[in-house]
Amino acid sequence: MSDEIQPLPLIYLARHGETDWSISRQHTGLTDLPLTERGARNARRLGARLKSETFARVITSPLQRASSTCELAGFGKEAGVDDDLVEWNYGDYEGMTTKEIDLQRPDWELFRDGCPGGESVAEVSARADRVIDRIRAFDSNVVLFSHGHFLLMFAARWLGQDAALGRHFFLNTSALSILGYHHGRHDPVIRLWNDCRHVDI
């Protein structure tokens, strides 16, 4: 009898639900904001979307906009917390919009320059690499609840690409993405990106 071929694991990425600062487009790093009413509603809708899936691990950022999204999606009891999943520390740019930052530094690019008083590109890339190293040891599906810019970095590093690739991705709040493999673990791919079919706009 031939051995049954085991499917390659998938890594589900869930960006947290809407906050007041995501509406105003302010950079929200370590400021621990709650979800808006719509953000909470979309977190529940995300949970309905994931209801039929089985995960070996559920892992969330400790920041409440991610952990609340995880809980409202129905995974709070089984979730573990990973501090490496927090959002980029924007330092001096925390709470500022890109337009406001441009007035101070018109040539600024997050994935090239990092943040004064906050994290460098290399520091966030290293956090993403640590998470990737840990979850690649799992043989079953994993779901991560995290943040926009961190997940863009995560996707770039999952593909084995330079961190700068992250600037070319985009994620809405409550979006679902899936990373995985093509022919084998040597062949990482993006299988789904920024899927918002469940989101109540």
Contact map, one row per residue, 1 for C-alpha under 8 A:
111000000000000000000000000000000000000000000000000000000000000000000000000000000000000000000000000000000000000000000000000000000000000000000000000000000000000000000000000000000000000000000000000000000
111100000000000000000000000000000000000000000000000000000000000000000000000000000000000000000000000000000000000000000000000000000000000000000000000000000000000000000000000000000000000000000000000000000
111110000000000000000000000000000000000000000000000000000000000000000000000000000000000000000000000000000000000000000000000000000000000000000000000000000000000000000000000000000000000000000000000000000
011111000000000000000000000000000000000000000000000000000000000000000000000000000000000000000000000000000000000000000000000000000000000000000000000000000000000000000000000000000000000000000000000000000
001111100000000000000000000000000000000000000000000000000000000000000000000000000000000000000000000000000000000000000000000000000000000000000000000000000000000000000000000000000000000000000000000000000
000111110000000000000000000000000000000000000000000000000000000000000000000000000000000000000000000000000000000000000000000000000000000000000000000000000000000000000000000000000000000000000000000000000
000011111000000000000000000000000000000000000000000000000000000000000000000000000000000000000000000000000000000000000000000000000000000000000000000000000000000000000000000000000000000000000000000000000
000001111100000000000000000000000000000000000000000000000000000000000000000000000000000000000000000000000000000000000000000000000000000000110000000000000000000000000000000000000001100110000000000000000
000000111110000000000000000000000000000000000000000000000000000000000000000000000000000000000000000000000000000000000000000000000000000001111100000000000000000000000000000000000001100000000000000000000
000000011111000000000000000000000000000000000000000000000000000000000000000000000000000000000000000000000000000000000000000000000000000000011100000000000000000000000000000000000111100000000000000000000
000000001111100000000000000000000000000000000000000000000000000000000000000000000000000000000000000000000000000000000000000000000000000000001111000000000000000000000000000000000111000000000000000000000
000000000111110000000000000000000000000000000000000000000000000000000000000000000000000000000000000000000000000000000000000000000000000000001111000000000000000000000000000000011110000000000000000000000
000000000011111000000000000000000000000000000000000000000000000000000000000000000000000000000000000000000000000000000000000000000000000000000011110000100000000000000000000000011110000000000000000000000
000000000001111100000000000000000000000000000000000000000000000000000000000000000000000000000000000000000000000000000000000000000000000000000011110000000000000000000000000001111000000000000000000000000
000000000000111110000000000000000000000000000000000000000000000001000000000000000000000000000000000000000000000000000000000000000000000000000000111100100000000000000000001111110000000000000000000000000
000000000000011111000000000000000000001000100000000000000000000011001100000000000000000000000000000000000000000000000000000000000000000000000000111100000000000000000000000011100000000000000000000000000
000000000000001111100000000000000011011101100000000000000000000011001000000000000000000000000000000000000000000000000000000000000000000000000000000000000000000000000000000011000000000000000000000000000
000000000000000111110110000000000011011100000000000000000000000000000000000000000000000000000000000000000000000000000000000000000000000000000000000000000000000000000000000011000000000000000000000000000
000000000000000011111110000000001111001000000000000000000000000010000000000000000000000000000000000000000000000000000000000000000000000000000000000000000000000000000000000000000000000000000000000000000
000000000000000001111111000000001011000000000000000000000000000000000000000000000000000000000000000000000000000000000000000000000000000000000000000000000000000000000000000000000000000000000000000000000
000000000000000000111111111100000000000000000000000000000000000000000000000000000000000000000010000000000000000000000000000000000000000000000000000000000000000000000000000000000000000000000000000000000
000000000000000001111111111100000000000000000000000000000000000000000000000000000000000000000000000000000000000000000000000000000000000000000000000000000000000000000000000010000000000000000000000000000
000000000000000001111111110000000000000000000000000000000000000000000000000000000000000000000000000000000000000000000000000000000000000000000000000000000000000000000000000000000000000000000000000000000
000000000000000000011111110000000000000000000000000000000000000000000000000000000000000000000000100000000000000000000000000000000000000000000000000000000000000000000000000000000000000000000000000000000
000000000000000000001111111000000000000000000000000000000000000000000000000000000000000000000000110000000000000000000000000000000000000000000000000000000000000000000000000000000000000000000000000000000
000000000000000000001111111100000000000000000000000000000000000000000000000000000000000000000111110000000000000000000000000000000000000000000000000000000000000000000000000000000000000000000000000000000
000000000000000000001100111110000000000000000000000000000000000000000000000000000000000001001111110000000000000000000000000000000000000000000000000000000000000000000000000000000000000000000000000000000
000000000000000000001100011111100000000000000000000000000000000000000000000000000000001001000110000000000000000000000000000000000000000000000000000000000000000000000000000000000000000000000000000000000
000000000000000000000000001111100000000000000000000000000000000000000000000000000000011111000100000000000000000000000000000000000000000000000000000000000000000000000000000000000000000000000000000000000
000000000000000000000000000111110000000000000000000000000000001000000000000000000000011111000000000000000000000000000000000000000000000000000000000000000000000000000000000000000000000000000000000000000
000000000000000000000000000111111000000000000000000000000000000000000000000000000000000000000100000000000000000000000000000000000000000000000000000000000000000000000000000000000000000000000000000000000
000000000000000000000000000001111100000000000000000000000000001110000000000000000000000000000000000000000000000000000000000000000000000000000000000000000000000000000000000000000000000000000000000000000
000000000000000000110000000000111110000000000000000000000000001110000000000000000000000000000000000000000000000000000000000000000000000000000000000000000000000000000000000000000000000000000000000000000
000000000000000000100000000000011111000000000000000000000000000110010000000000000000000000000000000000000000000000000000000000000000000000000000000000000000000000000000000000000000000000000000000000000
000000000000000011110000000000001111111100000000000000000000000010010000000000000000000000000000000000000000000000000000000000000000000000000000000000000000000000000000000000000000000000000000000000000
000000000000000011110000000000000111111100000000000000000000000000000000000000000000000000000000000000000000000000000000000000000000000000000000000000000000000000000000000000000000000000000000000000000
000000000000000000000000000000000011111110000000000000000000000000000000000000000000000000000000000000000000000000000000000000000000000000000000000000000000000000000000000000000000000000000000000000000
000000000000000011000000000000000011111111000000000000000000000000000000000000000000000000000000000000000000000000000000000000000000000000000000000000000000000000000000000000000000000000000000000000010
000000000000000111100000000000000011111111100000000000000000000000000000000000000000000000000000000000000000000000000000000000000000000000000000000000000000000000000000000011000000000000000000000000000
000000000000000011000000000000000011111111110000000000000000000000011001000000000000000000000000000000000000000000000000000000000000000000000000000000000000000000000000000000000000000000000000000000000
000000000000000000000000000000000000111111111000000000000000000000000000000000000000000000000000000000000000000000000000000000000000000000000000000000000000000000000000000000000000000000000000000000010
000000000000000010000000000000000000011111111100000000000000000000000000000000000000000000000000000000000000000000000000000000000000000000000000000000000000000000000000000001000000000000000000000001110
000000000000000110000000000000000000001111111110000000000000000000001101100000000000000000000000000000000000000000000000000000000000000000000000000000000000000000000000000001000000000000000000000000000
000000000000000000000000000000000000000111111111000000000000000000001001110000000000000000000000000000000000000000000000000000000000000000000000000000000000000000000000000000000000000000000000000000000
000000000000000000000000000000000000000011111111100000000000000000000000100000000000000000000000000000000000000000000000000000000000000000000000000000000000000000000000000000000000000000000000000001100
000000000000000000000000000000000000000001111111110000000000000000000000100000000000000000000000000000000000000000000000000000000000000000000000000000000000000000000000000001010000000000000000000001100
000000000000000000000000000000000000000000111111111000000000000000000001110000000000000000000000000000000000000000000000000000000000000000000000000000000000000000000000000000000000000000000000000000000
000000000000000000000000000000000000000000011111111000000000000000000000100000000000000000000000000000000000000000000000000000000000000000000000000000000000000000000000000000000000000000000000000000000
000000000000000000000000000000000000000000001111111100000000000000000000000000000000000000000000000000000000000000000000000000000000000000000000000000000000000000000000000000000000000000000000000001000
000000000000000000000000000000000000000000000111111110000000000000000000000000000000000000000000000000000000000000000000000000000000000000000000000000000000000000000000000000000000000000000000000000000
000000000000000000000000000000000000000000000011111110000000000000000000000000000000000000000000000000000000000000000000000000000000000000000000000000000000000000000000000000000000000000000000000000000
000000000000000000000000000000000000000000000000111111000000000000000000000000000000000000000000000000000000000000000000000000000000000000000000000000000000000000000000000000000000000000000000000000000
000000000000000000000000000000000000000000000000011111100000000000000000000000000000000000000000000000000000000000000000000000000000000000000000000000000000000000000000000000000000000000000000000000000
000000000000000000000000000000000000000000000000000111110000000000000000000000000000000000000000000000000000000000000000000000000000000000001000000000000000000000000000000000000000000000000000000000000
000000000000000000000000000000000000000000000000000011111100000000000000000000000000000000000000000000000000000000000000000000000000000000011110000000000000000000000000000000000000000000000000000000000
000000000000000000000000000000000000000000000000000001111100000000000000000000000000000000000000000000000000000000000000000000000000000001011100000000000000000000000000000000000000000000000000000000000
000000000000000000000000000000000000000000000000000000111110000000000000000001110000000000000000000000000000000000000000000000000000000000001110000000000000000000000000000000000000000000000000000000000
000000000000000000000000000000000000000000000000000000111111000000000000001001110000000000000000000000000000000000000000000000000000000000000111000000000000000000000000000000000000000000000000000000000
000000000000000000000000000000000000000000000000000000001111100000000000000000111100000000000000000000000000000000000000000000000000000000000111100000000000000000000000000000000000000000000000000000000
000000000000000000000000000000000000000000000000000000000111110001100100000000111100100000000000000000000000000000000000000000000000000000000001110000000000000000000000000000000000000000000000000000000
000000000000000000000000000000000000000000000000000000000011111101100000000000001111110000000000000000000000000000000000000000000000000000000000110000000000000000000000000000000000000000000000000000000
000000000000000000000000000000000000000000000000000000000001111101100000000000001110110000000000000000000000000000000000000000000000000000000000000000000000000000000000000000000000000000000000000000000
000000000000000000000000000001011000000000000000000000000000111111100000000000000000010000000000000000000000000000000000000000000000000000000000000000000000000000000000000000000000000000000000000000000
000000000000000000000000000000011100000000000000000000000000111111111000000000000000000000000000000000000000000000000000000000000000000000000000000000000000000000000000000000000000000000000000000000000
000000000000000110100000000000011110000000000000000000000000001111111000000000000000000000000000000000000000000000000000000000000000000000000000000000000000000000000000000000000000000000000000000000000
000000000000001110000000000000000000000000000000000000000001111111111100000000000000000000000000000000000000000000000000000000000000000000000000111000000000000000000000000000000000000000000000000000000
000000000000000000000000000000000000000000000000000000000001111111111110000100000000000000000000000000000000000000000000000000000000000000000000100000000000000000000000000000000000000000000000000000000
000000000000000000000000000000000110000100000000000000000000000111111111000000000000000000000000000000000000000000000000000000000000000000000000000000000000000000000000000000000000000000000000000000000
000000000000000110000000000000000000000100110000000000000000000111111111100000000000000000000000000000000000000000000000000000000000000000000000100000000000000000000000000000000000000000000000000000000
000000000000000100000000000000000000000000100000000000000001000001111111111100100000000000000000000000000000000000000000000000000000000000000000100000000000000000000000000000000000000000000000000000000
000000000000000000000000000000000000000000000000000000000000000000111111111110000000000000000000000000000000000000000000000000000000000000000000000000000000000000000000000000000000000000000000000000000
000000000000000000000000000000000000000100110010000000000000000000011111111100000000000000000000000000000000000000000000000000000000000000000000000000000000000000000000000000000000000000000000000000000
000000000000000000000000000000000000000000111111000000000000000000001111111100000000000000000000000000000000000000000000000000000000000000000000000000000000000000000000000000000000000000000000000000000
000000000000000000000000000000000000000000010010000000000000000000000111111110000000000000000000000000000000000000000000000000000000000000000000000000000000000000000000000000000000000000000000000000000
000000000000000000000000000000000000000000000000000000000100000000000111111111100000000000000000000000000000000000000000000000000000000000000000000000000000000000000000000000000000000000000000000000000
000000000000000000000000000000000000000000000000000000000000000000100111111111100000000000000000000000000000000000000000000000000000000000000000000000000000000000000000000000000000000000000000000000000
000000000000000000000000000000000000000000000000000000000000000000000010011111100000000000000000000000000000000000000000000000000000000000000000000000000000000000000000000000000000000000000000000000000
000000000000000000000000000000000000000000000000000000001100000000000000001111110000000000000000000000000000000000000000000000000000000000000000000000000000000000000000000000000000000000000000000000000
000000000000000000000000000000000000000000000000000000001111000000000100001111111000000000000000000000000000000000000000000000000000000000000000000000000000000000000000000000000000000000000000000000000
000000000000000000000000000000000000000000000000000000001111000000000000000001111100000000000000000000000000000000000000000000000000000000000000000000000000000000000000000000000000000000000000000000000
000000000000000000000000000000000000000000000000000000000011110000000000000000111110000000000000000000000000000000000000000000000000000000000000000000000000000000000000000000000000000000000000000000000
000000000000000000000000000000000000000000000000000000000011110000000000000000011111110000000000000000000000000000000000000000000000000000000000000000000000000000000000000000000000000000000000000000000
000000000000000000000000000000000000000000000000000000000000110000000000000000001111110000000000000000000000000000000000000000000000000000000000000000000000000000000000000000000000000000000000000000000
000000000000000000000000000000000000000000000000000000000000100000000000000000000111110000000000000000000000000000000000000000110110000000000000000000000000000000000000000000000000000000000000000000000
000000000000000000000000000000000000000000000000000000000001110000000000000000000111111000000000000000000000000000000000000000110010000000000000111001000000000000000000000000000000000000000000000000000
000000000000000000000000000011000000000000000000000000000000111000000000000000000111111100000000000000000000000000000000000000000000000000000000011001000000000000000000000000000000000000000000000000000
000000000000000000000000000111000000000000000000000000000000000000000000000000000000111110000000000000000000000000000000000000000000000000000000011111000000000000000000000000000000000000000000000000000
000000000000000000000000000011000000000000000000000000000000000000000000000000000000011111000000000000000000000000000110000100000000000000000000000011000000000000000000000000000000000000000000000000000
000000000000000000000000000011000000000000000000000000000000000000000000000000000000001111100100000000000000000000100110000000000000000000000000000000000000000000000000000000000000000000000000000000000
000000000000000000000000001111000000000000000000000000000000000000000000000000000000000111111100000000000000000001111110000000000000000000000000000000000000000000000000000000000000000000000000000000000
000000000000000000000000000000000000000000000000000000000000000000000000000000000000000011111100000000000000000000111110000000000000000000000000000000000000000000000000000000000000000000000000000000000
000000000000000000000000000000000000000000000000000000000000000000000000000000000000000001111100000000000000000000111100000000000000000000000000000000000000000000000000000000000000000000000000000000000
000000000000000000000000001000000000000000000000000000000000000000000000000000000000000001111111000010000000000000110000000000000000000000000000000000000000000000000000000000000000000000000000000000000
000000000000000000000000011110100000000000000000000000000000000000000000000000000000000011111111000000000000000000000000000000000000000000000000000000000000000000000000000000000000000000000000000000000
000000000000000000001000011100000000000000000000000000000000000000000000000000000000000000001111100000000000000000000000000000000000000000000000000000000000000000000000000000000000000000000000000000000
000000000000000000000000011000000000000000000000000000000000000000000000000000000000000000001111110110000000000000000000000000000000000000000000000000000000000000000000000000000000000000000000000000000
000000000000000000000001111000000000000000000000000000000000000000000000000000000000000000000011111110000000000000000000000000000000000000000000000000000000000000000000000000000000000000000000000000000
000000000000000000000000111000000000000000000000000000000000000000000000000000000000000000000001111111000000000000000000000000000000000000000000000000000000000000000000000000000000000000000000000000000
000000000000000000000000000000000000000000000000000000000000000000000000000000000000000000000000111111100000000000000000000000000000000000000000000000000000000000000000000000000000000000000000000000000
000000000000000000000000000000000000000000000000000000000000000000000000000000000000000000000001111111110000000000000000000000000000000000000000000000000000000000000000000000000000000000000000000000000
000000000000000000000000000000000000000000000000000000000000000000000000000000000000000000001001111111111101000000000000000000000000000000000000000000000000000000000000000000000000000000000000000000000
000000000000000000000000000000000000000000000000000000000000000000000000000000000000000000000000011111111111000000000000000000000000000000000000000000000000000000000000000000000000000000000000000000000
000000000000000000000000000000000000000000000000000000000000000000000000000000000000000000000000001111111100000000000000000000000000000000000000000000000000000000000000000000000000000000000000000000000
000000000000000000000000000000000000000000000000000000000000000000000000000000000000000000000000000111111100000000000000000000000000000000000000000000000000000000000000000000000000000000000000000000000
000000000000000000000000000000000000000000000000000000000000000000000000000000000000000000000000000011111111000000000000000000000000000000000000000000000000000000000000000000000000000000000000000000000
000000000000000000000000000000000000000000000000000000000000000000000000000000000000000000000000000011111111000000000000000000000000000000000000000000000000000000000000000000000000000000000000000000000
000000000000000000000000000000000000000000000000000000000000000000000000000000000000000000000000000001001111100000000000000000000000000000000000000000000000000000000000000000000000000000000000000000000
000000000000000000000000000000000000000000000000000000000000000000000000000000000000000000000000000011001111110010000000000000000000000000000000000000000000000000000000000000000000000000000000000000000
000000000000000000000000000000000000000000000000000000000000000000000000000000000000000000000000000000000011111111000000000000000000000000000000000000000000000000000000000000000000000000000000000000000
000000000000000000000000000000000000000000000000000000000000000000000000000000000000000000000000000000000001111111100000100000000000000000000000000000000000000000000010000000000000000000000000000000000
000000000000000000000000000000000000000000000000000000000000000000000000000000000000000000000000000000000000111111000000100000000000000000000000000000000000000000111110000000000000000000000000000000000
000000000000000000000000000000000000000000000000000000000000000000000000000000000000000000000000000000000000111111000000100000000000000000000000000000000000000000010000000000000000000000000000000000000
000000000000000000000000000000000000000000000000000000000000000000000000000000000000000000000000000000000001111111100001100000000000000000000000000000000000000000000000000000000000000000000000000000000
000000000000000000000000000000000000000000000000000000000000000000000000000000000000000001000000000000000000111111110111100000000000000000000000000000000000000000000000000000000000000000000000000000000
000000000000000000000000000000000000000000000000000000000000000000000000000000000000000011111000000000000000010011111111000000000000000000000000000000000000000000000000000000000000000000000000000000000
000000000000000000000000000000000000000000000000000000000000000000000000000000000000000001111000000000000000000001111110000000000000000000000000000000000000000000000000000000000000000000000000000000000
000000000000000000000000000000000000000000000000000000000000000000000000000000000000000001110000000000000000000000111110000000000000000000000000000000000000000000000000000000000000000000000000000000000
000000000000000000000000000000000000000000000000000000000000000000000000000000000000000111110000000000000000000001111111000000000000000000000000000000000000000000000000000000000000000000000000000000000
000000000000000000000000000000000000000000000000000000000000000000000000000000000000000111100000000000000000000001111111101100000000000000000000000000000000000000000000000000000000000000000000000000000
000000000000000000000000000000000000000000000000000000000000000000000000000000000000000000000000000000000000000011100111111100000000000000000000000000000000000000000000000000000000000000000000000000000
000000000000000000000000000000000000000000000000000000000000000000000000000000000000000000000000000000000000011111000011111110000000000000000000000000000000000000100000000000000000000000000000000000000
000000000000000000000000000000000000000000000000000000000000000000000000000000000000000000000000000000000000000000000001111111000000000000000000000000000000000000000000000000000000000000000000000000000
000000000000000000000000000000000000000000000000000000000000000000000000000000000000000000000000000000000000000000000011111111100000000000000000000000000000000000000000000000000000000000000000000000000
000000000000000000000000000000000000000000000000000000000000000000000000000000000000000100000000000000000000000000000011111111110000000000000000000001001000000000000000000000000000000000000000000000000
000000000000000000000000000000000000000000000000000000000000000000000000000000000000000000000000000000000000000000000000111111111000000000000000000000001100100000100000000000000000000000000000000000000
000000000000000000000000000000000000000000000000000000000000000000000000000000000000000000000000000000000000000000000000011111111100000000000000000000000000000000000000000000000000000000000000000000000
000000000000000000000000000000000000000000000000000000000000000000000000000000000001100000000000000000000000000000000000001111111110000000000000000000000000000000000000000000000000000000000000000000000
000000000000000000000000000000000000000000000000000000000000000000000000000000000001100000000000000000000000000000000000000111111111000000000000000001001100100000000000000000000000000000000000000000000
000000000000000000000000000000000000000000000000000000000000000000000000000000000000000000000000000000000000000000000000000011111111100000000000000000000100110000000000000000000000000000000000000000000
000000000000000000000000000000000000000000000000000000000000000000000000000000000001000000000000000000000000000000000000000001111111110000000000000000000000000000000000000000000000000000000000000000000
000000000000000000000000000000000000000000000000000000000000000000000000000000000001100000000000000000000000000000000000000000111111111000000000000000000000000000000000000000000000000000000000000000000
000000000000000000000000000000000000000000000000000000000000000000000000000000000000000000000000000000000000000000000000000000011111111100000000000000000100010000000000000000000000000000000000000000000
000000000000000000000000000000000000000000000000000000000000000000000000000000000000000000000000000000000000000000000000000000001111111110000000000000000000000000000000000000000000000000000000000000000
000000000000000000000000000000000000000000000000000000000000000000000000000000000000000000000000000000000000000000000000000000000111111111000000000000000000000000000000000000000000000000000000000000000
000000000000000000000000000000000000000000000000000000000000000000000000000000000000000000000000000000000000000000000000000000000011111111000100000000000000000000000000000000000000000000000000000000000
000000000000000000000000000000000000000000000000000000000000000000000000000000000000000000000000000000000000000000000000000000000001111111100000000000000000000000000000000000000000000000000000000000000
000000000000000000000000000000000000000000000000000000000000000000000000000000000000000000000000000000000000000000000000000000000000111111100000000000000000000000000000000000000000000000000000000000000
000000001000000000000000000000000000000000000000000000010000000000000000000000000000000000000000000000000000000000000000000000000000011111111100000000000000000000000000000000000000000000000000000000000
000000011000000000000000000000000000000000000000000000000000000000000000000000000000000000000000000000000000000000000000000000000000000111111000000000000000000000000000000000000000000000000000000000000
000000011100000000000000000000000000000000000000000000110000000000000000000000000000000000000000000000000000000000000000000000000000000001111100000000000000000000000000000000000000000000000000000000000
000000001111000000000000000000000000000000000000000001111000000000000000000000000000000000000000000000000000000000000000000000000000000001111110000000000000000000000000000000000000000000000000000000000
000000001111000000000000000000000000000000000000000000111110000000000000000000000000000000000000000000000000000000000000000000000000001001011111000000000000000000000000000000000000000000000000000000000
000000000011110000000000000000000000000000000000000000101110000000000000000000000000000000000000000000000000000000000000000000000000000000001111100000000000000000000000000000000000000000000000000000000
000000000011110000000000000000000000000000000000000000000111000000000000000000000000000000000000000000000000000000000000000000000000000000000111110000000000000000000000000000000000000000000000000000000
000000000000111100000000000000000000000000000000000000000011100001101100000000000000100000000000000000000000000000000000000000000000000000000011111000000000000000000000000000000000000000000000000000000
000000000000111100000000000000000000000000000000000000000001100001000000000000000000111000000000000000000000000000000000000000000000000000000001111101100000000000000000000000000000000000000000000000000
000000000000001100000000000000000000000000000000000000000000000001000000000000000000111000000000000000000000000000000000000000000000000000000000111111100000000000000000000000000000000000000000000000000
000000000000001100000000000000000000000000000000000000000000000000000000000000000000001000000000000000000000000000000000000000000000000000000000011111110000000000000000011110000000000000000000000000000
000000000000000000000000000000000000000000000000000000000000000000000000000000000000001100000000000000000000000000000000000000000000000000000000001111111000000000000100000000000000000000000000000000000
000000000000000000000000000000000000000000000000000000000000000000000000000000000000111100000000000000000000000000000000000100010000000000000000011111111100000000000000000000000000000000000000000000000
000000000000101000000000000000000000000000000000000000000000000000000000000000000000000000000000000000000000000000000000000000000000000000000000011111111110000000000000000000000000000000000000000000000
000000000000000000000000000000000000000000000000000000000000000000000000000000000000000000000000000000000000000000000000000000000000000000000000000111111111000000000110111000000000000000000000000000000
000000000000000000000000000000000000000000000000000000000000000000000000000000000000000000000000000000000000000000000000000110010000000000000000000011111111100000101100000000000000000000000000000000000
000000000000000000000000000000000000000000000000000000000000000000000000000000000000000000000000000000000000000000000000000010011001000000000000000001111111110000000100000000000000000000000000000000000
000000000000000000000000000000000000000000000000000000000000000000000000000000000000000000000000000000000000000000000000000000000000000000000000000000111111111000000100000000000010000000000100000000000
000000000000000000000000000000000000000000000000000000000000000000000000000000000000000000000000000000000000000000000000000000000000000000000000000000011111111111111100000000000000000000000000000000000
000000000000000000000000000000000000000000000000000000000000000000000000000000000000000000000000000000000000000000000000000010011000000000000000000000001111111111100000000000000000000000000000000000000
000000000000000000000000000000000000000000000000000000000000000000000000000000000000000000000000000000000000000000000000000000001001000000000000000000000111111110000000000000000010000000011000000000000
000000000000000000000000000000000000000000000000000000000000000000000000000000000000000000000000000000000000000000000000000000000000000000000000000000000011111110000000000000000000000000011100000000000
000000000000000000000000000000000000000000000000000000000000000000000000000000000000000000000000000000000000000000000000000000000000000000000000000000000001111111000000000000000000000000000000000000000
000000000000000000000000000000000000000000000000000000000000000000000000000000000000000000000000000000000000000000000000000000000000000000000000000000000001111111101000000000000000000000000000000000000
000000000000000000000000000000000000000000000000000000000000000000000000000000000000000000000000000000000000000000000000000000000000000000000000000000000001100111111000000000000000000000000000000000000
000000000000000000000000000000000000000000000000000000000000000000000000000000000000000000000000000000000000001000000000100010000000000000000000000000001001100011111100000000000000000000000000000000000
000000000000000000000000000000000000000000000000000000000000000000000000000000000000000000000000000000000000001100000000000000000000000000000000000000000001000001111110000000000000000000000000000000000
000000000000000000000000000000000000000000000000000000000000000000000000000000000000000000000000000000000000001000000000000000000000000000000000000000001001000011111111100000000000000000000000000000000
000000000000000000000000000000000000000000000000000000000000000000000000000000000000000000000000000000000000001000000000000000000000000000000000000010011111000000111111100000000000000000000000000000000
000000000000000000000000000000000000000000000000000000000000000000000000000000000000000000000000000000000000011000000000000000000000000000000000000000010000000000011111110000000000000000000000000000000
000000000000000000000000000000000000000000000000000000000000000000000000000000000000000000000000000000000000000000000000000000000000000000000000000000000000000000001111110000000000000000000000000000000
000000000000000000000000000000000000000000000000000000000000000000000000000000000000000000000000000000000000000000000000000000000000000000000000000000010000000000001111111000000000000000000000000000000
000000000000000000000000000000000000000000000000000000000000000000000000000000000000000000000000000000000000000000000000000000000000000000000000000100010000000000000011111100000000000000000000010000000
000000000000001000000000000000000000000000000000000000000000000000000000000000000000000000000000000000000000000000000000000000000000000000000000000100010000000000000000111110100000000000000000010000000
000000000000001000000000000000000000000000000000000000000000000000000000000000000000000000000000000000000000000000000000000000000000000000000000000100000000000000000000011111100000000000000000010100000
000000000000001111000100000000000000001000000000000000000000000000000000000000000000000000000000000000000000000000000000000000000000000000000000000100000000000000000000001111100000000000000000000000000
000000000000011111000000000000000000001001100100000000000000000000000000000000000000000000000000000000000000000000000000000000000000000000000000000000000000000000000000000111110000000000000000000100100
000000000000011100000000000000000000000000000000000000000000000000000000000000000000000000000000000000000000000000000000000000000000000000000000000000000000000000000000001111111000000000000000011100100
000000000001111000000000000000000000000000000100000000000000000000000000000000000000000000000000000000000000000000000000000000000000000000000000000000000000000000000000000001111100000000000001111100000
000000000001110000000000000000000000000000000000000000000000000000000000000000000000000000000000000000000000000000000000000000000000000000000000000000000000000000000000000000111110000000000011111000000
000000000111100000000000000000000000000000000000000000000000000000000000000000000000000000000000000000000000000000000000000000000000000000000000000000000000000000000000000000011111000000000111100000000
000000000111100000000000000000000000000000000000000000000000000000000000000000000000000000000000000000000000000000000000000000000000000000000000000000000010010000000000000000001111100000011111000000000
000000011110000000000000000000000000000000000000000000000000000000000000000000000000000000000000000000000000000000000000000000000000000000000000000000000000000000000000000000000111110000011110000000000
000000011100000000000000000000000000000000000000000000000000000000000000000000000000000000000000000000000000000000000000000000000000000000000000000000000000000000000000000000000011111111111100000000000
000000000000000000000000000000000000000000000000000000000000000000000000000000000000000000000000000000000000000000000000000000000000000000000000000000000000000000000000000000000001111110111000000000000
000000000000000000000000000000000000000000000000000000000000000000000000000000000000000000000000000000000000000000000000000000000000000000000000000000000000000000000000000000000000111111100000000000000
000000010000000000000000000000000000000000000000000000000000000000000000000000000000000000000000000000000000000000000000000000000000000000000000000000000000000000000000000000000000111111110000000000000
000000010000000000000000000000000000000000000000000000000000000000000000000000000000000000000000000000000000000000000000000000000000000000000000000000000000000000000000000000000000111111110000000000000
000000000000000000000000000000000000000000000000000000000000000000000000000000000000000000000000000000000000000000000000000000000000000000000000000000000000000000000000000000000000101111110000000000000
000000000000000000000000000000000000000000000000000000000000000000000000000000000000000000000000000000000000000000000000000000000000000000000000000000000000000000000000000000000000111111111000000000000
000000000000000000000000000000000000000000000000000000000000000000000000000000000000000000000000000000000000000000000000000000000000000000000000000000000000011000000000000000000011110111111100000000000
000000000000000000000000000000000000000000000000000000000000000000000000000000000000000000000000000000000000000000000000000000000000000000000000000000000000011000000000000000000011110000111110000000000
000000000000000000000000000000000000000000000000000000000000000000000000000000000000000000000000000000000000000000000000000000000000000000000000000000000010001000000000000000000111100000011111100000000
000000000000000000000000000000000000000000000000000000000000000000000000000000000000000000000000000000000000000000000000000000000000000000000000000000000000000000000000000000001111000000001111100000000
000000000000000000000000000000000000000000000000000000000000000000000000000000000000000000000000000000000000000000000000000000000000000000000000000000000000000000000000000000011110000000000111111000000
000000000000000000000000000000000000000000000000000000000000000000000000000000000000000000000000000000000000000000000000000000000000000000000000000000000000000000000000000000011100000000000111111000000
000000000000000000000000000000000000000000000000000000000000000000000000000000000000000000000000000000000000000000000000000000000000000000000000000000000000000000000000011100111000000000000001111100000
000000000000000000000000000000000000000000000000000000000000000000000000000000000000000000000000000000000000000000000000000000000000000000000000000000000000000000000000000000111000000000000001111110000
000000000000000000000000000000000000000000000000000000000000000000000000000000000000000000000000000000000000000000000000000000000000000000000000000000000000000000000000000101110000000000000000011111100
000000000000000000000000000000000000000000000000000000000000000000000000000000000000000000000000000000000000000000000000000000000000000000000000000000000000000000000000000000000000000000000000001111100
000000000000000000000000000000000000000001001100100000000000000000000000000000000000000000000000000000000000000000000000000000000000000000000000000000000000000000000000000000000000000000000000000111110
000000000000000000000000000000000000000001001100000000000000000000000000000000000000000000000000000000000000000000000000000000000000000000000000000000000000000000000000000001100000000000000000000111111
000000000000000000000000000000000000010011000000000000000000000000000000000000000000000000000000000000000000000000000000000000000000000000000000000000000000000000000000000000000000000000000000000001111
000000000000000000000000000000000000000000000000000000000000000000000000000000000000000000000000000000000000000000000000000000000000000000000000000000000000000000000000000000000000000000000000000000111
